[in-house]
Amino acid sequence: MSLLVELLSGALLLVGGVLCVTGGIGLVRLPDFFSRVHASGLTETLAAPLLLCGLMLRMDWSLDLLKVLLILAFILATNPTASHSMAKAALHGGRRPLIADDADAAGENASSKS
């Protein structure tokens, strides 16, 4: 049983770490604000709980385990709401998502001017 828990914990930590890296790459590489909010929202909402679950499997029953469980509940309750609020505030502030047709038209205009 201990080996199974160790393997599951390692798998959760590995997948959570890979998702953190891909989320960071998404923040750097994606073209507009809304895509970046999406990447960060997915990373916060999926990678952090996977990492915390992997850590919880390695802990003994103690007050520390309860604290990590409360952190997990807080993350799951607040991160999707925060991502939604940022996107809604950007829309309310006048920022518009990048649309494929707009990007193609901007690329054609730039190439026709040269």
FIBADREN-458474 format. One line per field, with one value per atom (N, C-alpha, C): x, y, z; residue number from 1. Coordinates in nm, 3 decimals. Each point is the difference from the previous one (the first is absolute). Layout:
xx	X/...
yy	Y/...
zz	Z/...
k	NUM/...
//
This chain:
xx	0.081/-0.081/0.086/0.109/0.087/0.062/0.035/0.058/-0.103/-0.125/-0.106/-0.022/0.001/-0.018/0.117/0.121/0.119/-0.005/-0.041/-0.009/-0.109/-0.114/-0.108/0.041/0.066/0.047/0.102/0.092/0.099/-0.064/-0.101/-0.069/-0.073/-0.068/-0.071/0.097/0.112/0.099/0.061/0.025/0.057/-0.098/-0.124/-0.100/-0.025/-0.007/-0.017/0.117/0.121/0.117/0.003/-0.037/-0.004/-0.106/-0.114/-0.105/0.044/0.077/0.053/0.094/0.085/0.093/-0.075/-0.097/-0.074/-0.084/-0.051/-0.072/0.091/0.122/0.097/0.038/0.016/0.028/-0.119/-0.120/-0.119/-0.008/0.040/-0.001/0.097/0.110/0.100/-0.038/-0.053/-0.017/-0.135/-0.105/-0.132/-0.014/-0.082/0.003/-0.073/-0.108/-0.076/-0.034/-0.057/-0.030/-0.093/-0.103/-0.100/0.057/0.086/0.066/0.091/0.067/0.090/-0.077/-0.114/-0.083/-0.049/-0.033/-0.044/0.112/0.121/0.114/0.029/-0.003/0.028/-0.114/-0.123/-0.114/0.005/0.034/0.012/0.114/0.111/0.115/-0.032/-0.059/-0.033/-0.105/-0.098/-0.112/0.029/0.093/0.028/0.136/0.104/0.134/0.019/-0.044/0.018/-0.071/-0.126/-0.062/0.070/0.049/0.074/0.125/0.073/0.119/-0.036/-0.105/-0.040/-0.048/-0.071/-0.043/0.120/0.098/0.121/0.074/0.002/0.063/-0.081/-0.133/-0.083/0.018/0.023/0.019/0.131/0.095/0.127/0.000/-0.105/-0.005/-0.067/0.037/-0.070/-0.123/-0.090/-0.119/0.045/-0.018/0.040/-0.072/0.031/-0.057/0.049/0.122/0.054/-0.082/-0.045/-0.085/-0.132/-0.057/-0.123/0.022/0.114/0.031/0.012/0.067/0.015/-0.137/-0.084/-0.136/-0.081/0.015/-0.069/0.054/0.130/0.059/-0.056/-0.011/-0.057/-0.144/-0.080/-0.138/-0.005/0.087/0.004/0.040/0.098/0.044/-0.113/-0.066/-0.108/-0.119/-0.019/-0.112/0.031/0.124/0.031/0.063/0.080/0.072/-0.090/-0.100/-0.087/-0.075/-0.038/-0.070/0.092/0.124/0.096/0.027/0.016/0.024/-0.120/-0.118/-0.121/-0.011/0.032/-0.009/0.099/0.122/0.098/-0.046/-0.052/-0.047/-0.121/-0.091/-0.118/0.039/0.097/0.046/0.068/0.075/0.064/-0.104/-0.102/-0.108/-0.073/-0.026/-0.068/0.086/0.131/0.091/0.023/-0.060/0.011/0.097/0.070/0.092/-0.079/0.034/-0.069/0.093/-0.054/0.083/0.054/0.117/0.058/-0.075/-0.054/-0.077/0.085/-0.012/0.083/-0.014/-0.120/-0.020/0.073/-0.001/0.071/0.150/0.052/0.144/0.039/-0.083/0.029/-0.004/-0.099/-0.012/0.118/0.043/0.114/0.127/0.014/0.116/-0.001/-0.118/-0.010/0.029/-0.048/0.025/0.148/0.065/0.142/0.082/-0.041/0.076/-0.028/-0.119/-0.031/0.067/0.032/0.065/0.148/0.061/0.143/0.034
yy	-0.120/0.120/0.126/-0.004/0.116/0.032/-0.103/0.021/0.063/-0.044/0.056/0.149/0.034/0.139/0.084/-0.052/0.073/0.022/-0.102/0.015/0.098/-0.005/0.093/0.143/0.016/0.132/0.054/-0.084/0.042/0.038/-0.077/0.031/0.134/0.024/0.127/0.117/-0.015/0.107/0.023/-0.106/0.014/0.068/-0.043/0.061/0.145/0.029/0.137/0.088/-0.052/0.076/0.027/-0.100/0.019/0.104/-0.005/0.099/0.140/0.013/0.132/0.053/-0.085/0.043/0.039/-0.081/0.033/0.127/0.022/0.123/0.122/-0.014/0.109/0.029/-0.104/0.018/0.068/-0.039/0.062/0.149/0.037/0.142/0.081/-0.061/0.071/0.001/-0.110/-0.017/0.041/0.002/0.028/0.148/0.031/0.133/0.111/-0.028/0.110/-0.029/0.101/-0.005/-0.115/-0.021/-0.101/-0.141/-0.022/-0.131/-0.023/0.104/-0.012/-0.023/0.065/-0.024/-0.145/-0.050/-0.140/-0.095/0.027/-0.086/0.004/0.119/0.010/-0.061/0.017/-0.058/-0.152/-0.058/-0.146/-0.049/0.072/-0.041/0.008/0.110/0.016/-0.100/-0.026/-0.083/-0.149/-0.040/-0.143/-0.039/0.076/-0.041/0.012/0.109/0.018/-0.109/-0.034/-0.110/-0.135/-0.025/-0.126/-0.003/0.111/0.006/-0.017/0.066/-0.011/-0.141/-0.064/-0.139/-0.094/0.024/-0.080/0.018/0.122/0.025/-0.061/0.008/-0.056/-0.150/-0.069/-0.144/-0.036/0.090/-0.025/0.040/0.068/0.048/-0.103/0.009/-0.078/0.076/-0.069/0.068/0.096/0.129/0.102/0.130/0.101/0.131/0.059/-0.037/0.047/-0.051/-0.123/-0.055/0.075/0.036/0.078/0.138/0.061/0.131/-0.008/-0.101/-0.016/-0.028/-0.075/-0.025/0.129/0.086/0.129/0.091/-0.004/0.076/-0.050/-0.130/-0.059/0.047/-0.002/0.046/0.149/0.080/0.142/0.025/-0.073/0.015/-0.038/-0.111/-0.045/0.095/0.072/0.093/0.136/0.044/0.138/0.015/-0.093/0.020/0.011/-0.086/0.020/0.133/0.041/0.127/0.117/-0.008/0.108/0.010/-0.112/0.002/0.059/-0.040/0.054/0.150/0.043/0.143/0.082/-0.052/0.074/0.013/-0.107/0.006/0.093/-0.005/0.086/0.147/0.028/0.138/0.051/-0.084/0.041/0.030/-0.083/0.027/0.129/0.021/0.122/0.123/-0.017/0.112/0.030/-0.079/0.029/-0.088/-0.088/-0.088/-0.110/-0.030/-0.102/-0.116/-0.122/-0.116/0.008/-0.058/-0.010/-0.109/0.037/-0.094/-0.037/-0.123/-0.048/0.088/0.046/0.085/0.133/0.056/0.125/-0.019/-0.112/-0.025/-0.021/-0.071/-0.021/0.132/0.083/0.129/0.090/-0.003/0.082/-0.048/-0.132/-0.054/0.035/-0.002/0.036/0.148/0.084/0.143/0.032/-0.068/0.023/-0.047/-0.115/-0.050/0.079/0.060/0.078/0.137/0.050/0.130/-0.009/-0.117/-0.010/-0.023
zz	0.000/0.000/0.000/0.071/0.008/-0.136/-0.075/-0.132/-0.094/0.010/-0.084/0.032/0.127/0.040/-0.047/0.010/-0.046/-0.152/-0.074/-0.146/-0.039/0.066/-0.029/0.036/0.112/0.041/-0.100/-0.042/-0.099/-0.133/-0.042/-0.125/0.009/0.112/0.018/0.001/0.068/0.003/-0.138/-0.074/-0.134/-0.095/-0.001/-0.088/0.039/0.129/0.046/-0.040/0.010/-0.041/-0.149/-0.080/-0.146/-0.037/0.067/-0.027/0.039/0.107/0.039/-0.107/-0.053/-0.105/-0.126/-0.042/-0.121/0.020/0.119/0.028/-0.008/0.050/-0.010/-0.144/-0.079/-0.143/-0.068/0.037/-0.056/0.033/0.121/0.037/-0.085/-0.038/-0.080/-0.148/-0.049/-0.144/-0.056/0.080/-0.053/-0.037/-0.101/-0.061/0.075/0.069/0.059/0.146/0.063/0.144/0.034/-0.078/0.033/-0.011/-0.097/-0.011/0.120/0.043/0.114/0.130/0.014/0.118/0.000/-0.117/-0.012/0.042/-0.048/0.035/0.150/0.057/0.144/0.082/-0.045/0.072/0.002/-0.115/-0.004/0.088/-0.006/0.081/0.148/0.042/0.142/0.045/-0.085/0.042/-0.010/-0.085/-0.015/0.056/-0.029/0.042/0.151/0.059/0.144/0.081/-0.031/0.075/-0.020/-0.120/-0.021/0.086/0.005/0.084/0.148/0.043/0.140/0.035/-0.091/0.025/0.007/-0.087/0.006/0.132/0.050/0.131/0.114/-0.009/0.107/0.012/-0.112/0.007/0.072/0.001/0.066/0.148/0.045/0.138/0.091/0.128/0.101/0.044/0.072/0.052/0.107/-0.026/0.096/-0.031/0.077/-0.023/-0.133/-0.040/-0.127/-0.119/0.007/-0.104/-0.009/0.113/0.001/-0.062/0.030/-0.058/-0.152/-0.050/-0.145/-0.063/0.067/-0.049/-0.007/0.098/-0.001/-0.111/-0.023/-0.110/-0.133/-0.014/-0.122/-0.022/0.105/-0.014/-0.036/0.060/-0.031/-0.145/-0.049/-0.140/-0.095/0.026/-0.088/0.002/0.110/0.009/-0.061/0.009/-0.039/-0.138/-0.045/-0.126/-0.123/-0.017/-0.117/0.005/0.120/0.016/-0.034/0.042/-0.029/-0.150/-0.067/-0.145/-0.074/0.041/-0.062/0.025/0.119/0.034/-0.082/-0.018/-0.081/-0.144/-0.057/-0.138/-0.012/0.095/-0.002/0.015/0.086/0.018/-0.126/-0.068/-0.125/-0.107/-0.008/-0.096/0.034/0.127/0.044/-0.025/0.007/-0.024/-0.147/-0.089/-0.142/-0.076/0.066/-0.069/-0.070/-0.123/-0.077/-0.031/-0.004/-0.033/-0.143/-0.018/-0.133/-0.076/-0.116/-0.081/-0.121/-0.048/-0.110/-0.123/-0.032/-0.117/0.015/0.122/0.026/-0.016/0.048/-0.011/-0.145/-0.077/-0.142/-0.076/0.030/-0.067/0.036/0.123/0.041/-0.069/-0.016/-0.069/-0.149/-0.062/-0.140/-0.022/0.090/-0.012/0.014/0.092/0.021/-0.120/-0.059/-0.115/-0.125/-0.014/-0.119/0.004/0.120/0.011/-0.034/0.012/-0.027/-0.143
k	1/1/1/2/2/2/3/3/3/4/4/4/5/5/5/6/6/6/7/7/7/8/8/8/9/9/9/10/10/10/11/11/11/12/12/12/13/13/13/14/14/14/15/15/15/16/16/16/17/17/17/18/18/18/19/19/19/20/20/20/21/21/21/22/22/22/23/23/23/24/24/24/25/25/25/26/26/26/27/27/27/28/28/28/29/29/29/30/30/30/31/31/31/32/32/32/33/33/33/34/34/34/35/35/35/36/36/36/37/37/37/38/38/38/39/39/39/40/40/40/41/41/41/42/42/42/43/43/43/44/44/44/45/45/45/46/46/46/47/47/47/48/48/48/49/49/49/50/50/50/51/51/51/52/52/52/53/53/53/54/54/54/55/55/55/56/56/56/57/57/57/58/58/58/59/59/59/60/60/60/61/61/61/62/62/62/63/63/63/64/64/64/65/65/65/66/66/66/67/67/67/68/68/68/69/69/69/70/70/70/71/71/71/72/72/72/73/73/73/74/74/74/75/75/75/76/76/76/77/77/77/78/78/78/79/79/79/80/80/80/81/81/81/82/82/82/83/83/83/84/84/84/85/85/85/86/86/86/87/87/87/88/88/88/89/89/89/90/90/90/91/91/91/92/92/92/93/93/93/94/94/94/95/95/95/96/96/96/97/97/97/98/98/98/99/99/99/100/100/100/101/101/101/102/102/102/103/103/103/104/104/104/105/105/105/106/106/106/107/107/107/108/108/108/109/109/109/110/110/110/111/111/111/112/112/112/113/113/113/114/114/114
//
